[in-house]
Amino acid sequence: MWITIAGWVAAVLVFAAFFMRTMIPLRIVAIASNVAFIAYALLGLRYGVFDRLYPILVLHSTLLPLNVVRLRELERMIASVRATNADEAVEALIPYMKLEQHREGDVLFRRGDPANKLYVVQHGNVRLRETGKRISAGGVFGEVGLFAPDGVRSLTAMCDDDCRLATIGADKVLELYYENPRFGFFLIRLVSGLVVERPSAAAS
């Protein structure tokens, strides 16, 4: 009977949804299961059992638009995150950052030190001693060490001249990484060396 086939298809799709590891495939399978359950309930009209399947029709007729809306929200969020530039991501950090003033020659951290901050240069220049790379105003550094397995700096950073730096602690960076998709995606691009919108360096 078609109603039996529809019921089994719907049940298999619900079962499959529990194996989805990411949200978009989960929503797509959930939508497919909603459609299958609606078809299952409507087939009850043909076989004279609709009165017993009516609650299923109501439930999945309600869940279907909800899953469609959530899927569209996810797609829009992903598109928005991918379009995020470095300025927008760093702006999200401003409320959580502290200002530090450093003199020329000050060492901000040495190779092997614990990685406990991310830095944004507001004024002046910072040099990574081992590579000779210079980070000027607007540059972000210190991010790699926050995600390193050992959590320590791999380079030494020192001020080439008087500097004003905005800093944020490692715990808050990791918290924002999980809470703010735009900032999280920015960090991923920054660590992987793909950010080109603002000067930065892969410095831990």
TIRO-2110 file (N, C-alpha, C; in Angstrom, 1 decimal):
// TIRO-2110
0.8, -1.2, 0.0, N, 1, A
0.0, 0.0, 0.0, CA, 1, A
0.9, 1.2, 0.0, C, 1, A
0.5, 2.3, -0.8, N, 2, A
1.2, 3.5, -0.9, CA, 2, A
1.4, 4.2, 0.5, C, 2, A
0.3, 4.1, 1.3, N, 3, A
0.4, 4.7, 2.6, CA, 3, A
1.5, 4.1, 3.5, C, 3, A
1.7, 2.8, 3.3, N, 4, A
2.7, 2.1, 4.1, CA, 4, A
4.1, 2.6, 3.6, C, 4, A
4.2, 2.7, 2.3, N, 5, A
5.5, 3.1, 1.7, CA, 5, A
5.8, 4.5, 2.2, C, 5, A
4.8, 5.4, 2.1, N, 6, A
5.0, 6.8, 2.5, CA, 6, A
5.4, 6.9, 4.0, C, 6, A
4.8, 6.1, 4.8, N, 7, A
5.1, 6.1, 6.3, CA, 7, A
6.5, 5.6, 6.5, C, 7, A
7.0, 4.6, 5.8, N, 8, A
8.3, 4.1, 6.0, CA, 8, A
9.4, 5.1, 5.5, C, 8, A
9.1, 5.7, 4.4, N, 9, A
10.0, 6.8, 3.8, CA, 9, A
10.1, 7.9, 4.8, C, 9, A
9.0, 8.4, 5.4, N, 10, A
9.0, 9.5, 6.3, CA, 10, A
9.8, 9.1, 7.6, C, 10, A
9.6, 7.8, 8.1, N, 11, A
10.3, 7.4, 9.2, CA, 11, A
11.8, 7.3, 9.0, C, 11, A
12.2, 6.8, 7.8, N, 12, A
13.7, 6.7, 7.5, CA, 12, A
14.3, 8.1, 7.4, C, 12, A
13.6, 9.1, 6.9, N, 13, A
14.1, 10.4, 6.8, CA, 13, A
14.3, 11.1, 8.2, C, 13, A
13.3, 10.8, 9.1, N, 14, A
13.5, 11.3, 10.4, CA, 14, A
14.7, 10.7, 11.1, C, 14, A
14.9, 9.4, 10.9, N, 15, A
16.0, 8.6, 11.4, CA, 15, A
17.3, 9.2, 10.9, C, 15, A
17.3, 9.5, 9.6, N, 16, A
18.5, 10.0, 8.9, CA, 16, A
18.9, 11.4, 9.5, C, 16, A
17.9, 12.2, 9.8, N, 17, A
18.1, 13.5, 10.3, CA, 17, A
19.0, 13.5, 11.6, C, 17, A
18.8, 12.5, 12.4, N, 18, A
19.6, 12.4, 13.6, CA, 18, A
21.1, 12.1, 13.4, C, 18, A
21.4, 11.7, 12.1, N, 19, A
22.8, 11.5, 11.8, CA, 19, A
23.5, 12.6, 11.1, C, 19, A
22.8, 13.7, 10.9, N, 20, A
23.4, 14.9, 10.2, CA, 20, A
24.2, 15.6, 11.2, C, 20, A
25.5, 15.9, 10.8, N, 21, A
26.4, 16.6, 11.7, CA, 21, A
26.4, 18.1, 11.6, C, 21, A
25.9, 18.6, 10.5, N, 22, A
25.8, 20.0, 10.3, CA, 22, A
24.4, 20.5, 10.0, C, 22, A
24.1, 21.7, 10.2, N, 23, A
22.8, 22.2, 10.3, CA, 23, A
22.1, 22.3, 8.9, C, 23, A
22.8, 22.6, 7.9, N, 24, A
22.1, 22.7, 6.6, CA, 24, A
21.6, 21.4, 6.1, C, 24, A
22.4, 20.3, 6.1, N, 25, A
21.9, 19.0, 5.7, CA, 25, A
20.8, 18.5, 6.6, C, 25, A
20.9, 18.9, 7.9, N, 26, A
19.9, 18.5, 8.8, CA, 26, A
18.5, 19.1, 8.4, C, 26, A
18.6, 20.4, 8.1, N, 27, A
17.3, 21.1, 7.8, CA, 27, A
16.8, 20.6, 6.5, C, 27, A
17.6, 20.2, 5.5, N, 28, A
17.1, 19.7, 4.2, CA, 28, A
16.4, 18.4, 4.4, C, 28, A
17.1, 17.5, 5.2, N, 29, A
16.5, 16.2, 5.5, CA, 29, A
15.2, 16.4, 6.3, C, 29, A
15.2, 17.3, 7.2, N, 30, A
14.0, 17.6, 8.0, CA, 30, A
12.8, 18.0, 7.1, C, 30, A
13.1, 18.9, 6.1, N, 31, A
12.1, 19.3, 5.2, CA, 31, A
11.6, 18.2, 4.4, C, 31, A
12.5, 17.3, 3.9, N, 32, A
12.0, 16.1, 3.2, CA, 32, A
11.1, 15.2, 4.0, C, 32, A
11.5, 15.1, 5.3, N, 33, A
10.7, 14.2, 6.2, CA, 33, A
9.3, 14.9, 6.4, C, 33, A
9.3, 16.2, 6.5, N, 34, A
8.0, 16.9, 6.7, CA, 34, A
7.1, 16.6, 5.5, C, 34, A
7.6, 16.7, 4.3, N, 35, A
6.9, 16.5, 3.1, CA, 35, A
6.4, 15.1, 3.0, C, 35, A
7.3, 14.1, 3.4, N, 36, A
6.9, 12.7, 3.4, CA, 36, A
5.8, 12.4, 4.4, C, 36, A
5.8, 13.0, 5.6, N, 37, A
4.8, 12.8, 6.6, CA, 37, A
3.4, 13.5, 6.1, C, 37, A
3.5, 14.6, 5.5, N, 38, A
2.3, 15.2, 5.0, CA, 38, A
1.7, 14.3, 3.9, C, 38, A
2.5, 13.8, 3.0, N, 39, A
2.0, 12.9, 2.0, CA, 39, A
1.4, 11.6, 2.7, C, 39, A
2.0, 11.1, 3.7, N, 40, A
1.5, 10.0, 4.5, CA, 40, A
0.2, 10.3, 5.1, C, 40, A
0.0, 11.4, 5.7, N, 41, A
-1.3, 11.8, 6.3, CA, 41, A
-2.3, 12.0, 5.2, C, 41, A
-2.0, 12.6, 4.1, N, 42, A
-3.0, 12.9, 3.1, CA, 42, A
-3.5, 11.5, 2.4, C, 42, A
-2.6, 10.6, 2.3, N, 43, A
-3.0, 9.3, 1.8, CA, 43, A
-4.0, 8.6, 2.7, C, 43, A
-4.1, 9.0, 3.9, N, 44, A
-5.1, 8.5, 4.8, CA, 44, A
-6.5, 8.8, 4.3, C, 44, A
-6.7, 9.8, 3.5, N, 45, A
-8.0, 10.1, 2.9, CA, 45, A
-8.4, 9.0, 2.0, C, 45, A
-7.4, 8.6, 1.3, N, 46, A
-7.7, 7.5, 0.3, CA, 46, A
-8.0, 6.2, 0.9, C, 46, A
-7.4, 5.9, 2.1, N, 47, A
-7.5, 4.6, 2.7, CA, 47, A
-8.5, 4.7, 3.9, C, 47, A
-9.1, 5.8, 4.1, N, 48, A
-10.1, 5.9, 5.2, CA, 48, A
-9.6, 5.9, 6.6, C, 48, A
-8.3, 6.4, 6.7, N, 49, A
-7.8, 6.4, 8.1, CA, 49, A
-7.3, 7.9, 8.4, C, 49, A
-7.8, 8.8, 7.7, N, 50, A
-7.3, 10.2, 7.9, CA, 50, A
-7.5, 10.7, 9.3, C, 50, A
-8.6, 10.3, 9.9, N, 51, A
-8.9, 10.8, 11.2, CA, 51, A
-7.8, 10.4, 12.2, C, 51, A
-7.2, 9.3, 12.0, N, 52, A
-6.1, 8.9, 12.9, CA, 52, A
-4.7, 9.5, 12.5, C, 52, A
-4.6, 10.0, 11.3, N, 53, A
-3.4, 10.7, 10.8, CA, 53, A
-3.5, 12.2, 10.8, C, 53, A
-4.6, 12.7, 11.2, N, 54, A
-4.8, 14.2, 11.1, CA, 54, A
-3.8, 14.9, 12.0, C, 54, A
-3.5, 14.4, 13.2, N, 55, A
-2.5, 15.1, 14.0, CA, 55, A
-1.1, 15.2, 13.4, C, 55, A
-0.7, 14.1, 12.6, N, 56, A
0.5, 14.1, 11.9, CA, 56, A
0.5, 15.2, 10.8, C, 56, A
-0.6, 15.4, 10.1, N, 57, A
-0.7, 16.4, 9.1, CA, 57, A
-0.5, 17.8, 9.7, C, 57, A
-1.2, 18.0, 10.8, N, 58, A
-1.1, 19.3, 11.5, CA, 58, A
0.4, 19.6, 11.9, C, 58, A
1.0, 18.6, 12.6, N, 59, A
2.3, 18.8, 13.1, CA, 59, A
3.3, 19.1, 12.0, C, 59, A
3.3, 18.3, 10.9, N, 60, A
4.3, 18.5, 9.9, CA, 60, A
4.0, 19.6, 8.9, C, 60, A
2.7, 20.0, 8.8, N, 61, A
2.4, 21.2, 8.1, CA, 61, A
2.9, 22.5, 8.8, C, 61, A
3.0, 22.4, 10.1, N, 62, A
3.5, 23.5, 10.9, CA, 62, A
5.1, 23.5, 10.9, C, 62, A
5.7, 22.3, 11.0, N, 63, A
7.1, 22.2, 11.0, CA, 63, A
7.8, 22.5, 9.6, C, 63, A
7.1, 22.2, 8.5, N, 64, A
7.6, 22.4, 7.2, CA, 64, A
8.0, 23.9, 7.0, C, 64, A
7.1, 24.9, 7.1, N, 65, A
7.5, 26.3, 6.9, CA, 65, A
8.6, 26.7, 7.9, C, 65, A
8.5, 26.2, 9.2, N, 66, A
9.5, 26.5, 10.1, CA, 66, A
10.9, 26.1, 9.7, C, 66, A
11.0, 24.9, 9.2, N, 67, A
12.3, 24.4, 8.7, CA, 67, A
12.8, 25.1, 7.5, C, 67, A
11.9, 25.5, 6.6, N, 68, A
12.2, 26.3, 5.4, CA, 68, A
12.8, 27.6, 5.8, C, 68, A
12.1, 28.3, 6.8, N, 69, A
12.6, 29.6, 7.3, CA, 69, A
13.9, 29.5, 7.9, C, 69, A
14.2, 28.5, 8.7, N, 70, A
15.5, 28.3, 9.4, CA, 70, A
16.6, 28.0, 8.4, C, 70, A
16.2, 27.2, 7.3, N, 71, A
17.2, 27.0, 6.3, CA, 71, A
17.6, 28.2, 5.6, C, 71, A
16.6, 29.1, 5.2, N, 72, A
16.9, 30.3, 4.6, CA, 72, A
17.8, 31.3, 5.5, C, 72, A
17.4, 31.3, 6.8, N, 73, A
18.2, 32.1, 7.7, CA, 73, A
19.7, 31.6, 7.7, C, 73, A
19.9, 30.3, 7.8, N, 74, A
21.3, 29.8, 7.8, CA, 74, A
22.0, 30.2, 6.5, C, 74, A
21.3, 30.1, 5.4, N, 75, A
22.0, 30.4, 4.1, CA, 75, A
22.3, 31.9, 4.0, C, 75, A
21.4, 32.8, 4.6, N, 76, A
21.7, 34.2, 4.6, CA, 76, A
22.8, 34.5, 5.5, C, 76, A
22.9, 33.8, 6.7, N, 77, A
23.9, 34.1, 7.6, CA, 77, A
25.3, 33.7, 7.0, C, 77, A
25.4, 32.5, 6.4, N, 78, A
26.6, 32.1, 5.8, CA, 78, A
27.1, 33.1, 4.7, C, 78, A
26.1, 33.6, 3.9, N, 79, A
26.5, 34.5, 2.8, CA, 79, A
27.0, 35.8, 3.5, C, 79, A
26.4, 36.2, 4.6, N, 80, A
26.8, 37.4, 5.3, CA, 80, A
28.2, 37.3, 5.9, C, 80, A
28.4, 36.1, 6.5, N, 81, A
29.7, 35.8, 7.1, CA, 81, A
30.8, 35.8, 6.1, C, 81, A
30.5, 35.2, 4.9, N, 82, A
31.6, 35.2, 3.9, CA, 82, A
31.9, 36.6, 3.3, C, 82, A
30.9, 37.5, 3.4, N, 83, A
31.1, 38.8, 2.9, CA, 83, A
31.7, 39.8, 3.9, C, 83, A
31.9, 39.3, 5.1, N, 84, A
32.5, 40.1, 6.1, CA, 84, A
33.9, 40.5, 5.8, C, 84, A
34.2, 41.8, 6.0, N, 85, A
35.6, 42.2, 5.8, CA, 85, A
36.3, 42.3, 7.1, C, 85, A
37.6, 42.6, 7.1, N, 86, A
38.4, 42.6, 8.3, CA, 86, A
37.9, 43.8, 9.2, C, 86, A
37.6, 44.9, 8.6, N, 87, A
37.2, 46.1, 9.4, CA, 87, A
35.9, 45.8, 10.2, C, 87, A
35.0, 45.1, 9.6, N, 88, A
33.7, 44.8, 10.4, CA, 88, A
34.0, 43.8, 11.5, C, 88, A
34.9, 42.9, 11.2, N, 89, A
35.2, 41.9, 12.3, CA, 89, A
36.0, 42.5, 13.4, C, 89, A
36.9, 43.4, 13.1, N, 90, A
37.7, 44.0, 14.2, CA, 90, A
36.8, 45.0, 15.0, C, 90, A
35.8, 45.6, 14.3, N, 91, A
34.9, 46.5, 15.0, CA, 91, A
34.1, 45.8, 16.0, C, 91, A
33.8, 44.5, 15.8, N, 92, A
33.1, 43.7, 16.8, CA, 92, A
33.9, 43.5, 18.0, C, 92, A
35.2, 43.7, 18.0, N, 93, A
36.0, 43.5, 19.2, CA, 93, A
36.1, 44.8, 20.0, C, 93, A
35.9, 45.9, 19.5, N, 94, A
36.1, 47.2, 20.1, CA, 94, A
35.5, 47.3, 21.6, C, 94, A
34.3, 46.9, 21.8, N, 95, A
33.7, 47.0, 23.1, CA, 95, A
34.5, 46.2, 24.2, C, 95, A
35.3, 45.2, 23.7, N, 96, A
35.9, 44.2, 24.6, CA, 96, A
37.4, 44.5, 24.8, C, 96, A
37.9, 45.5, 24.1, N, 97, A
39.4, 45.8, 24.0, CA, 97, A
39.8, 46.8, 25.0, C, 97, A
41.1, 46.7, 25.4, N, 98, A
41.7, 47.7, 26.3, CA, 98, A
42.9, 48.3, 25.5, C, 98, A
43.1, 49.6, 25.9, N, 99, A
44.2, 50.3, 25.2, CA, 99, A
45.5, 50.2, 26.0, C, 99, A
46.6, 50.0, 25.3, N, 100, A
47.9, 49.9, 26.0, CA, 100, A
48.9, 50.9, 25.2, C, 100, A
49.7, 51.6, 26.0, N, 101, A
50.7, 52.4, 25.4, CA, 101, A
52.1, 51.8, 25.7, C, 101, A
52.9, 51.7, 24.6, N, 102, A
54.2, 51.1, 24.7, CA, 102, A
55.3, 52.0, 24.1, C, 102, A
56.5, 52.0, 24.7, N, 103, A
57.6, 52.8, 24.2, CA, 103, A
58.3, 52.1, 23.1, C, 103, A
59.1, 52.8, 22.3, N, 104, A
60.0, 52.2, 21.3, CA, 104, A
60.9, 51.3, 22.0, C, 104, A
61.0, 50.1, 21.4, N, 105, A
61.9, 49.0, 22.0, CA, 105, A
61.3, 48.1, 23.0, C, 105, A
60.0, 48.4, 23.4, N, 106, A
59.4, 47.5, 24.3, CA, 106, A
59.1, 46.2, 23.7, C, 106, A
59.3, 45.1, 24.4, N, 107, A
59.0, 43.8, 23.9, CA, 107, A
57.6, 43.4, 24.4, C, 107, A
56.7, 43.1, 23.5, N, 108, A
55.3, 42.8, 23.8, CA, 108, A
55.2, 41.3, 24.3, C, 108, A
55.9, 40.5, 23.6, N, 109, A
56.0, 39.1, 24.0, CA, 109, A
57.2, 38.4, 23.3, C, 109, A
57.7, 37.4, 23.9, N, 110, A
58.8, 36.7, 23.4, CA, 110, A
58.4, 35.3, 23.0, C, 110, A
59.2, 34.7, 22.1, N, 111, A
59.0, 33.4, 21.6, CA, 111, A
59.0, 32.4, 22.8, C, 111, A
57.9, 31.6, 22.9, N, 112, A
57.8, 30.7, 24.0, CA, 112, A
56.9, 31.2, 25.2, C, 112, A
56.6, 32.5, 25.2, N, 113, A
55.7, 33.0, 26.2, CA, 113, A
54.3, 32.5, 26.0, C, 113, A
53.5, 32.4, 27.1, N, 114, A
52.1, 32.0, 26.9, CA, 114, A
51.3, 33.0, 26.0, C, 114, A
50.5, 32.5, 25.2, N, 115, A
49.7, 33.3, 24.3, CA, 115, A
48.4, 33.7, 25.0, C, 115, A
48.3, 35.0, 25.5, N, 116, A
47.2, 35.3, 26.3, CA, 116, A
46.4, 36.6, 25.7, C, 116, A
46.8, 37.1, 24.6, N, 117, A
46.2, 38.3, 24.1, CA, 117, A
46.2, 38.3, 22.5, C, 117, A
45.3, 39.0, 22.0, N, 118, A
45.3, 39.4, 20.5, CA, 118, A
45.5, 40.9, 20.5, C, 118, A
46.2, 41.4, 19.5, N, 119, A
46.6, 42.8, 19.4, CA, 119, A
46.1, 43.4, 18.1, C, 119, A
45.7, 44.7, 18.2, N, 120, A
45.4, 45.5, 17.0, CA, 120, A
46.3, 46.8, 17.2, C, 120, A
47.1, 47.1, 16.2, N, 121, A
47.9, 48.3, 16.2, CA, 121, A
47.1, 49.5, 15.9, C, 121, A
47.0, 50.4, 16.8, N, 122, A
46.2, 51.7, 16.5, CA, 122, A
47.2, 52.8, 16.0, C, 122, A
48.4, 52.8, 16.6, N, 123, A
49.4, 53.8, 16.2, CA, 123, A
50.7, 53.2, 16.4, C, 123, A
51.6, 53.5, 15.5, N, 124, A
53.0, 53.0, 15.5, CA, 124, A
53.2, 51.8, 14.7, C, 124, A
54.3, 51.1, 15.0, N, 125, A
54.7, 49.9, 14.2, CA, 125, A
55.3, 48.9, 15.2, C, 125, A
54.9, 47.6, 14.9, N, 126, A
55.4, 46.5, 15.7, CA, 126, A
56.2, 45.6, 14.7, C, 126, A
57.3, 45.1, 15.2, N, 127, A
58.2, 44.2, 14.3, CA, 127, A
58.2, 42.8, 15.0, C, 127, A
58.1, 41.8, 14.1, N, 128, A
58.3, 40.4, 14.5, CA, 128, A
59.8, 40.1, 14.3, C, 128, A
60.5, 39.9, 15.4, N, 129, A
61.9, 39.9, 15.3, CA, 129, A
62.5, 38.8, 14.5, C, 129, A
61.9, 37.6, 14.6, N, 130, A
62.4, 36.4, 13.9, CA, 130, A
62.2, 36.5, 12.4, C, 130, A
61.2, 37.2, 11.9, N, 131, A
60.9, 37.3, 10.5, CA, 131, A
61.2, 38.6, 9.9, C, 131, A
61.3, 39.6, 10.8, N, 132, A
61.5, 41.0, 10.3, CA, 132, A
60.3, 41.7, 9.8, C, 132, A
59.1, 41.0, 9.9, N, 133, A
57.9, 41.6, 9.3, CA, 133, A
57.5, 42.7, 10.2, C, 133, A
57.0, 43.8, 9.6, N, 134, A
56.6, 45.0, 10.3, CA, 134, A
55.0, 45.1, 10.2, C, 134, A
54.4, 45.4, 11.3, N, 135, A
53.0, 45.5, 11.4, CA, 135, A
52.6, 46.9, 11.7, C, 135, A
51.9, 47.6, 10.9, N, 136, A
51.6, 49.0, 11.0, CA, 136, A
50.2, 49.2, 11.5, C, 136, A
49.8, 50.5, 11.6, N, 137, A
48.4, 50.8, 12.1, CA, 137, A
47.3, 50.0, 11.4, C, 137, A
46.4, 49.4, 12.1, N, 138, A
45.4, 48.6, 11.5, CA, 138, A
45.7, 47.2, 11.5, C, 138, A
47.0, 46.8, 11.7, N, 139, A
47.4, 45.4, 11.7, CA, 139, A
46.9, 44.6, 12.9, C, 139, A
46.6, 43.4, 12.7, N, 140, A
46.2, 42.4, 13.7, CA, 140, A
47.3, 41.4, 13.9, C, 140, A
47.7, 41.1, 15.1, N, 141, A
48.7, 40.1, 15.3, CA, 141, A
48.5, 39.4, 16.7, C, 141, A
49.1, 38.3, 16.9, N, 142, A
49.0, 37.5, 18.1, CA, 142, A
47.9, 36.5, 18.1, C, 142, A
47.3, 36.3, 17.0, N, 143, A
46.1, 35.4, 16.9, CA, 143, A
46.5, 33.9, 16.8, C, 143, A
47.6, 33.6, 16.2, N, 144, A
48.0, 32.2, 15.9, CA, 144, A
48.2, 31.5, 17.2, C, 144, A
48.9, 32.1, 18.2, N, 145, A
49.2, 31.4, 19.4, CA, 145, A
48.0, 31.1, 20.2, C, 145, A
46.9, 31.8, 20.0, N, 146, A
45.7, 31.5, 20.8, CA, 146, A
45.1, 30.2, 20.4, C, 146, A
45.4, 29.7, 19.2, N, 147, A
44.8, 28.5, 18.7, CA, 147, A
45.9, 27.4, 18.6, C, 147, A
47.1, 27.7, 18.9, N, 148, A
48.2, 26.7, 18.9, CA, 148, A
47.9, 25.6, 20.0, C, 148, A
48.2, 24.4, 19.7, N, 149, A
48.0, 23.3, 20.6, CA, 149, A
48.7, 23.5, 22.0, C, 149, A
49.9, 24.1, 21.9, N, 150, A
50.7, 24.4, 23.2, CA, 150, A
50.3, 25.7, 23.8, C, 150, A
49.6, 26.6, 23.0, N, 151, A
49.2, 27.9, 23.5, CA, 151, A
50.4, 28.8, 23.9, C, 151, A
51.5, 28.8, 23.1, N, 152, A
52.6, 29.6, 23.3, CA, 152, A
52.9, 30.4, 22.1, C, 152, A
53.7, 31.5, 22.2, N, 153, A
54.1, 32.3, 21.1, CA, 153, A
55.2, 31.6, 20.3, C, 153, A
55.1, 31.8, 19.0, N, 154, A
56.2, 31.2, 18.2, CA, 154, A
57.1, 32.3, 17.7, C, 154, A
56.8, 33.6, 17.9, N, 155, A
57.7, 34.7, 17.5, CA, 155, A
57.8, 35.7, 18.6, C, 155, A
58.7, 36.6, 18.5, N, 156, A
58.9, 37.7, 19.4, CA, 156, A
58.4, 39.0, 18.7, C, 156, A
57.6, 39.8, 19.5, N, 157, A
57.1, 41.0, 18.9, CA, 157, A
57.6, 42.2, 19.8, C, 157, A
58.1, 43.2, 19.1, N, 158, A
58.6, 44.4, 19.8, CA, 158, A
58.2, 45.7, 19.0, C, 158, A
58.1, 46.8, 19.8, N, 159, A
57.7, 48.0, 19.2, CA, 159, A
58.9, 48.7, 18.5, C, 159, A
58.7, 49.1, 17.2, N, 160, A
59.7, 49.8, 16.4, CA, 160, A
59.7, 51.2, 16.9, C, 160, A
58.6, 51.8, 17.4, N, 161, A
58.5, 53.1, 17.9, CA, 161, A
57.4, 53.2, 18.9, C, 161, A
57.1, 54.4, 19.4, N, 162, A
56.0, 54.4, 20.4, CA, 162, A
54.7, 53.9, 19.8, C, 162, A
54.1, 53.1, 20.5, N, 163, A
52.9, 52.4, 20.0, CA, 163, A
51.7, 52.5, 20.9, C, 163, A
50.5, 52.6, 20.3, N, 164, A
49.2, 52.5, 21.0, CA, 164, A
48.6, 51.2, 20.4, C, 164, A
48.3, 50.3, 21.3, N, 165, A
47.7, 49.0, 20.9, CA, 165, A
46.4, 48.8, 21.6, C, 165, A
45.5, 48.2, 20.9, N, 166, A
44.2, 47.7, 21.5, CA, 166, A
44.4, 46.2, 21.7, C, 166, A
44.1, 45.7, 22.9, N, 167, A
44.3, 44.3, 23.2, CA, 167, A
43.0, 43.6, 23.7, C, 167, A
42.9, 42.4, 23.5, N, 168, A
41.8, 41.6, 24.0, CA, 168, A
42.3, 40.3, 24.5, C, 168, A
41.8, 39.8, 25.7, N, 169, A
42.3, 38.6, 26.3, CA, 169, A
41.9, 37.3, 25.5, C, 169, A
42.7, 36.3, 25.7, N, 170, A
42.5, 35.0, 24.9, CA, 170, A
41.1, 34.4, 25.2, C, 170, A
40.7, 34.5, 26.5, N, 171, A
39.4, 33.9, 26.8, CA, 171, A
38.3, 34.6, 26.1, C, 171, A
38.3, 35.9, 26.0, N, 172, A
37.2, 36.6, 25.4, CA, 172, A
37.3, 36.4, 23.9, C, 172, A
38.5, 36.3, 23.3, N, 173, A
38.6, 36.0, 21.9, CA, 173, A
37.9, 34.6, 21.5, C, 173, A
38.2, 33.6, 22.4, N, 174, A
37.7, 32.3, 22.1, CA, 174, A
36.1, 32.3, 22.3, C, 174, A
35.7, 33.1, 23.3, N, 175, A
34.2, 33.2, 23.5, CA, 175, A
33.6, 33.9, 22.3, C, 175, A
34.1, 35.0, 21.8, N, 176, A
33.6, 35.6, 20.6, CA, 176, A
33.7, 34.7, 19.4, C, 176, A
34.7, 33.9, 19.3, N, 177, A
34.9, 33.0, 18.2, CA, 177, A
33.7, 32.1, 18.0, C, 177, A
33.2, 31.6, 19.2, N, 178, A
32.0, 30.7, 19.2, CA, 178, A
30.7, 31.5, 19.1, C, 178, A
30.6, 32.7, 19.6, N, 179, A
29.4, 33.4, 19.7, CA, 179, A
29.1, 34.3, 18.4, C, 179, A
30.1, 34.8, 17.8, N, 180, A
30.0, 35.7, 16.7, CA, 180, A
30.5, 35.1, 15.4, C, 180, A
29.6, 34.6, 14.5, N, 181, A
30.1, 33.9, 13.3, CA, 181, A
31.0, 34.8, 12.4, C, 181, A
30.7, 36.1, 12.3, N, 182, A
31.6, 36.9, 11.5, CA, 182, A
33.0, 37.0, 12.0, C, 182, A
33.1, 37.2, 13.3, N, 183, A
34.4, 37.2, 13.9, CA, 183, A
35.1, 35.9, 13.8, C, 183, A
34.4, 34.8, 14.0, N, 184, A
35.0, 33.5, 13.9, CA, 184, A
35.5, 33.2, 12.5, C, 184, A
34.8, 33.6, 11.5, N, 185, A
35.2, 33.4, 10.1, CA, 185, A
36.4, 34.3, 9.8, C, 185, A
36.4, 35.5, 10.3, N, 186, A
37.5, 36.4, 10.2, CA, 186, A
38.8, 35.8, 10.8, C, 186, A
38.7, 35.2, 12.0, N, 187, A
39.9, 34.6, 12.6, CA, 187, A
40.4, 33.4, 11.8, C, 187, A
39.5, 32.6, 11.3, N, 188, A
39.9, 31.5, 10.5, CA, 188, A
40.7, 32.0, 9.2, C, 188, A
40.1, 33.0, 8.6, N, 189, A
40.8, 33.5, 7.4, CA, 189, A
42.2, 34.2, 7.8, C, 189, A
42.2, 34.8, 8.9, N, 190, A
43.4, 35.5, 9.4, CA, 190, A
44.5, 34.5, 9.7, C, 190, A
44.1, 33.4, 10.4, N, 191, A
45.1, 32.4, 10.8, CA, 191, A
45.6, 31.7, 9.6, C, 191, A
44.7, 31.5, 8.6, N, 192, A
45.1, 30.8, 7.4, CA, 192, A
45.8, 31.7, 6.4, C, 192, A
46.0, 32.9, 6.7, N, 193, A
46.7, 33.9, 5.8, CA, 193, A
45.9, 34.3, 4.6, C, 193, A
44.6, 34.3, 4.7, N, 194, A
43.8, 34.7, 3.6, CA, 194, A
43.2, 36.1, 3.6, C, 194, A
43.4, 36.7, 4.8, N, 195, A
42.8, 38.1, 4.9, CA, 195, A
43.8, 39.1, 4.2, C, 195, A
43.3, 39.8, 3.3, N, 196, A
44.1, 40.8, 2.5, CA, 196, A
43.5, 42.2, 2.7, C, 196, A
42.4, 42.4, 3.3, N, 197, A
41.8, 43.7, 3.4, CA, 197, A
42.5, 44.6, 4.3, C, 197, A
43.2, 44.1, 5.3, N, 198, A
44.0, 45.0, 6.2, CA, 198, A
45.3, 44.3, 6.5, C, 198, A
46.4, 45.1, 6.8, N, 199, A
47.7, 44.5, 7.0, CA, 199, A
47.6, 43.7, 8.3, C, 199, A
48.2, 42.5, 8.2, N, 200, A
48.2, 41.6, 9.3, CA, 200, A
49.4, 40.6, 9.2, C, 200, A
49.6, 39.8, 10.2, N, 201, A
50.7, 38.9, 10.2, CA, 201, A
50.3, 37.7, 11.0, C, 201, A
50.9, 36.6, 10.5, N, 202, A
50.6, 35.3, 11.2, CA, 202, A
51.6, 35.2, 12.4, C, 202, A
51.3, 36.0, 13.4, N, 203, A
52.2, 36.0, 14.6, CA, 203, A
51.5, 35.4, 15.8, C, 203, A
52.2, 34.6, 16.5, N, 204, A
51.5, 34.0, 17.7, CA, 204, A
51.9, 34.8, 18.9, C, 204, A
END
